[in-house]
Amino acid sequence: MKTHTVRLHPEPYAAVNSGRKTIESRLYDDKRRQIALGDELVFASRQDPTDVTRTRVVGLLRYRTFADLFAHNDSTKFAGASADGLLQEIRQF
């Protein structure tokens, strides 16, 4: 079992910390390919890196596009209002 640190901007960090955001969306790059079921994710606030929330990986979702990911999952699990809104947000990054 491994531990992975994920840095988040204040708003998404607050959503993870409060339990409103239960799915984190990332590109499936070399770094994310190292994440496995049961691993620990340590979410750290970019604003205050000492402010952390620890979670366990209970599932991995892989989609070809973010549009597919958001269309096939409840947007509230991403702390978003709609799939279209989530796509607009992800394009900022």
JOWORA-V506662 format. One record per pair of residues at least 4 apart in sequence whose C-alpha atoms are under 6 Angstrom apart, sorted by sequence separation. I is the first residue (numbers start at 0). J is the second residue. D is the distance in whole Angstrom. If there is no record, write none. Layout:
i=[I	I]
j=[J	J]
d=[D	D]
//
This chain:
i=[8	27	44	66	75	7	14	15	43	74	14	44	62	79	43	74	43	74	42	42	41	41	70	40	69	40	39	40	39	38	37	38	37	36	36	12	2	4	6	16	1	2	3	4	5	6	7	8	0	2	4	6	7	6	22	21	22	20	20	20	19]
j=[12	31	48	70	79	12	19	20	48	79	20	50	68	85	50	81	51	82	51	52	52	53	82	53	82	54	54	55	55	55	55	56	56	56	57	44	38	40	42	52	38	39	40	41	42	43	44	45	38	40	42	44	45	45	76	76	77	76	77	78	78]
d=[6	5	5	6	5	5	5	5	5	5	5	6	6	6	6	5	4	6	5	5	6	5	6	6	5	5	6	6	5	6	6	5	5	5	6	6	6	6	6	6	5	5	5	5	5	5	5	5	5	6	6	6	6	6	6	5	5	5	5	5	6]
//
